[in-house]
Amino acid sequence: MAVGDGWDLPPGAEPWSDFHWFQASTREAIEVVILSSEPGWYTGHYVGGRMAPCQGRGCEFCGAGIGGQVRFVLAVAEMKTRRPGLMEFGRTNGRLIRDWIGRSGQLRGMILEVSKHGRSMQSRTELAYVEHVCPPWYLGIPVPDVQLALYLTWHRAGFQMPEAFGERMLEKCERTARVRGGFSP
């Protein structure tokens, strides 16, 4: 199966967390089960091959005329390997997922097939709702912390943190670092 890393670390960076970013493949579709009970989201700008958080008032990317977009982030597990991670979707796919909640009754446990529309990794991400009863194993998978993953990813990429993340997120990162023995902001 071909699954990319999504947000790759800069060359020479050491591994920094257990968060895996799934990315749709141009070769074959992947099936994921949603672990999140509700989506995480942020407004960002596509800069240097990745999404950067919008800073709101005084944002350098807004000032440079780089358009903003809403991004939805969900904790998921890949169905074949049961590996937990995160996936990011744009507004159109976010609305589609929201509409499908009526079929399953809730976001958590919904199964999606995710693929790329064309040969380019920049092509549109396609989603399909999978009509399966979710297997019980997904209930035992630890749910990745979407907000913490965003914070750590942006920090490692050198982006300024949006005000919304603030001190509360920094404290959470420090507590997590003590457990994992790693992160220093």
C-alpha positions in Angstrom: 0.0 0.0 0.0 1.3 3.5 -0.8 0.7 6.0 1.9 2.8 9.1 2.1 4.0 10.9 5.3 2.1 14.1 4.5 4.1 16.7 6.5 7.6 15.5 6.2 10.2 16.7 8.6 13.0 18.9 7.3 16.2 17.1 6.4 18.3 16.2 9.4 15.4 16.6 11.9 15.1 13.9 14.5 11.8 12.1 15.0 9.8 14.1 17.3 6.5 12.4 18.0 4.3 9.4 17.3 1.9 11.4 15.1 1.6 10.1 11.6 0.0 12.2 8.9 -1.7 10.1 6.2 -1.8 11.4 2.7 -4.0 10.1 -0.1 -2.0 8.2 -2.7 -2.1 8.6 -6.5 -1.6 4.9 -6.9 -4.3 3.3 -4.8 -7.1 4.3 -2.5 -6.8 3.7 1.3 -9.6 3.0 3.7 -9.6 4.7 7.0 -11.9 4.6 10.0 -12.5 8.0 11.7 -11.4 8.0 15.4 -12.4 11.6 16.1 -15.7 12.4 17.7 -15.6 15.9 16.2 -13.2 17.5 13.6 -10.4 19.8 14.5 -10.0 22.7 12.1 -7.9 25.8 11.3 -7.5 28.5 8.7 -4.2 28.3 6.8 -2.2 29.2 3.8 -0.5 26.9 1.3 3.2 28.0 1.6 6.3 26.2 0.6 4.6 22.9 -0.2 2.6 22.7 3.1 -0.1 24.4 5.0 0.9 27.2 7.4 -1.5 28.5 10.1 -3.1 31.9 9.5 -2.1 34.4 12.2 -5.2 36.4 11.8 -4.7 40.2 12.2 -1.3 41.1 10.9 -0.7 37.7 9.2 2.4 37.9 6.9 0.8 35.4 4.4 -2.5 37.4 4.2 -0.4 40.5 3.7 1.4 38.9 0.8 -1.9 38.1 -0.8 -1.7 34.3 -0.3 -5.3 33.1 0.0 -6.5 31.4 3.1 -8.5 28.2 3.3 -10.2 26.3 6.0 -8.7 22.9 6.8 -10.4 20.1 8.8 -8.2 17.5 10.6 -9.4 14.1 11.8 -7.8 11.4 13.8 -8.1 8.2 11.7 -6.8 4.6 11.6 -5.9 2.8 8.4 -8.1 -0.2 8.0 -5.5 -2.7 6.8 -2.8 -1.9 9.3 -4.9 -0.4 12.1 -2.2 2.3 12.3 -3.6 5.5 13.9 -2.8 8.9 12.5 -4.3 12.1 11.1 -5.7 13.3 7.8 -6.4 16.8 6.7 -9.2 17.7 4.3 -10.4 20.9 2.6 -13.8 22.6 3.0 -15.5 20.6 0.2 -14.5 17.2 1.6 -15.3 18.5 5.2 -18.8 19.3 4.1 -19.2 15.9 2.4 -18.1 14.1 5.6 -20.5 16.2 7.6 -23.3 15.2 5.3 -22.4 11.5 5.6 -22.7 11.6 9.4 -26.5 11.2 8.9 -25.8 7.7 7.4 -23.8 6.4 10.4 -25.3 8.6 13.1 -21.9 9.8 14.2 -18.5 10.8 12.9 -16.5 8.3 15.0 -16.5 4.9 13.4 -17.3 6.2 9.9 -15.3 4.5 7.2 -14.0 6.4 4.2 -12.1 5.5 1.0 -9.6 8.2 0.2 -7.8 8.6 -3.1 -6.3 11.2 -5.5 -8.3 12.2 -8.6 -5.2 12.5 -10.9 -1.6 11.5 -11.1 -0.3 14.5 -9.3 -0.1 14.7 -5.5 -1.5 18.2 -6.0 -4.7 16.8 -7.6 -8.0 16.8 -5.8 -8.6 14.3 -3.0 -11.6 12.1 -3.6 -13.7 10.6 -0.8 -16.2 7.8 -0.8 -18.4 6.6 2.1 -17.9 2.9 2.7 -21.1 1.1 3.8 -19.5 -1.3 6.4 -20.3 -1.9 10.0 -17.1 -0.7 11.7 -15.1 -3.6 13.3 -14.9 -3.4 17.1 -11.1 -3.2 17.1 -11.2 0.5 16.3 -12.6 1.3 19.8 -9.3 0.1 21.4 -7.0 2.4 19.3 -5.7 5.5 21.1 -7.1 8.6 19.5 -4.3 11.0 18.4 -4.6 14.5 19.8 -5.4 16.7 16.8 -4.5 20.0 18.4 -1.2 18.7 19.8 -0.3 17.2 16.5 -0.9 20.6 14.7 1.1 22.5 17.3 4.1 20.2 17.1 4.0 20.0 13.3 3.8 23.8 13.0 6.5 24.3 15.6 8.9 21.9 13.8 8.2 23.6 10.5 9.2 27.0 12.1 5.7 28.6 11.8 4.5 31.2 14.3 1.7 29.7 16.4 -1.8 31.2 16.1 -3.0 33.0 19.2 -5.8 30.3 19.6 -3.1 27.8 20.6 -1.6 30.0 23.2 -0.2 29.0 26.6 -2.7 26.2 27.1 -1.1 24.3 24.2 2.4 25.0 25.3 1.6 23.6 28.7 0.1 20.5 27.1 3.2 20.0 25.0 5.5 20.3 28.0 3.4 17.7 29.9 3.6 15.4 26.9 7.4 15.9 26.6 7.9 14.7 30.2 6.0 11.5 29.4 7.8 10.9 26.0 11.1 12.4 27.0 11.3 14.7 24.0 9.8 18.1 23.0 11.2 21.4 24.0 9.5 24.5 22.5 
